[in-house]
Amino acid sequence: MKKVVWIVQQDATPDNTVLGVFDNWREADEFSESIKDEFVDHVLIQQFHIGYKFTDGSSRYST
């Protein structure tokens, strides 16, 4: 079984700063809602499988 984490990041700056790493989408979504006013239209939630590499291709995300 692969482990999945959900990463909340912002894309207002070129480095896409990670704001939090969560065990499930619900927790990531709750956190992103609580900080969305700090990064208006720039908070992303993305799913990563442990062992993920950038070269593996894209993964699912939401705004």
C-alpha positions as CSV (number, residue, x, y, z in Angstrom):
1,M,0.0,0.0,0.0
2,K,1.4,3.4,-1.0
3,K,1.3,6.2,1.5
4,V,-0.2,9.4,0.2
5,V,0.3,12.9,1.6
6,W,-1.5,16.1,0.7
7,I,0.6,19.2,0.4
8,V,-0.8,22.8,0.7
9,Q,1.4,25.3,-1.1
10,Q,1.1,28.8,-2.5
11,D,2.1,29.8,-6.0
12,A,2.1,33.6,-5.5
13,T,5.9,33.4,-5.7
14,P,8.1,31.4,-8.1
15,D,9.3,28.9,-5.4
16,N,5.8,27.5,-4.6
17,T,6.4,27.6,-0.8
18,V,5.0,24.5,1.1
19,L,2.6,25.7,3.7
20,G,1.7,22.4,5.2
21,V,1.8,18.6,4.7
22,F,-1.3,16.5,5.7
23,D,-2.4,12.9,6.1
24,N,-5.7,13.4,4.2
25,W,-7.4,15.8,1.9
26,R,-10.0,17.0,4.5
27,E,-7.3,18.3,6.8
28,A,-5.4,19.9,3.9
29,D,-8.7,21.6,2.7
30,E,-9.5,22.9,6.2
31,F,-6.0,24.4,6.5
32,S,-6.1,25.9,3.0
33,E,-9.5,27.5,3.9
34,S,-8.0,29.0,7.0
35,I,-5.1,30.7,5.2
36,K,-6.7,31.5,1.8
37,D,-7.0,35.2,2.6
38,E,-3.2,35.5,3.0
39,F,-2.6,34.2,-0.5
40,V,-5.7,35.1,-2.5
41,D,-6.2,32.8,-5.5
42,H,-2.8,31.3,-4.9
43,V,-3.3,28.3,-2.5
44,L,-3.0,24.8,-4.0
45,I,-3.6,21.4,-2.6
46,Q,-1.7,18.6,-4.3
47,Q,-1.6,14.9,-3.7
48,F,1.8,13.1,-3.6
49,H,2.6,9.5,-3.1
50,I,5.6,8.9,-0.8
51,G,8.6,8.3,-3.0
52,Y,7.2,10.9,-5.6
53,K,9.8,12.5,-7.9
54,F,9.2,15.5,-10.0
55,T,10.2,13.4,-13.0
56,D,7.3,11.0,-12.4
57,G,4.9,13.5,-14.0
58,S,2.1,15.5,-12.5
59,S,-0.3,14.5,-9.8
60,R,-3.8,15.6,-8.9
61,Y,-4.3,19.0,-7.3
62,S,-7.0,21.5,-6.6
63,T,-7.2,25.2,-6.0
